[in-house]
Amino acid sequence: MCSHQPSCPSSDATGQHVVSAHPEQGWSLLCDGAIVFDDTGELRADGSVVAPHRVTHLAMAA
């Protein structure tokens, strides 16, 4: 999906370009085909899922 130069980092790295942002719906499409959600979860182009990794108030208190 990403065709610009220099090419984007791999989906495991940070720094991909946002192709389409939908903040009112809570998600953005990245140039590598991944969808990232405002709750920090991801749906990658290969179909794998990255669970949300939010910091909770319980983790902050520890």
C-alpha positions as CSV (number, residue, x, y, z in Angstrom):
1,M,0.0,0.0,0.0
2,C,2.9,2.4,0.8
3,S,4.5,3.6,-2.4
4,H,6.3,6.8,-1.3
5,Q,10.1,7.1,-1.0
6,P,11.7,6.6,1.4
7,S,9.4,3.7,2.2
8,C,7.8,3.5,5.7
9,P,9.2,1.5,8.5
10,S,7.9,-2.0,9.1
11,S,4.5,-2.4,10.8
12,D,6.4,-3.4,14.0
13,A,8.1,0.0,14.1
14,T,6.7,3.5,14.7
15,G,6.6,6.3,12.2
16,Q,4.1,5.1,9.5
17,H,2.3,7.8,7.6
18,V,-1.4,8.3,8.2
19,V,-3.3,7.9,5.0
20,S,-6.8,8.6,6.3
21,A,-7.7,9.9,9.8
22,H,-11.1,9.4,11.3
23,P,-10.8,10.9,14.9
24,E,-14.6,11.2,15.2
25,Q,-14.8,7.4,14.8
26,G,-11.6,6.7,16.8
27,W,-9.3,5.2,14.1
28,S,-6.7,6.0,11.4
29,L,-5.5,4.0,8.4
30,L,-1.7,3.9,8.0
31,C,0.1,3.6,4.7
32,D,1.1,0.0,5.4
33,G,-2.6,-1.0,5.6
34,A,-2.8,-1.1,9.4
35,I,-5.7,0.4,11.3
36,V,-4.8,2.0,14.6
37,F,-7.4,2.8,17.2
38,D,-7.6,5.6,19.7
39,D,-7.6,3.0,22.5
40,T,-4.0,2.0,21.3
41,G,-5.2,-1.2,19.7
42,E,-4.2,-2.1,16.1
43,L,-5.5,-4.3,13.3
44,R,-2.5,-5.0,11.1
45,A,-2.6,-5.5,7.3
46,D,-1.7,-9.2,7.7
47,G,-4.8,-9.7,9.9
48,S,-3.0,-9.9,13.2
49,V,-4.4,-7.9,16.2
50,V,-2.5,-5.9,18.7
51,A,-4.5,-5.5,21.9
52,P,-4.8,-2.1,23.5
53,H,-1.9,-1.3,25.8
54,R,-3.3,1.6,27.8
55,V,-1.9,2.6,31.2
56,T,-4.6,2.1,33.8
57,H,-5.0,4.0,37.0
58,L,-4.1,0.7,38.8
59,A,-0.8,0.4,37.0
60,M,0.0,4.1,37.7
61,A,-0.6,3.6,41.4
62,A,1.9,0.7,41.7
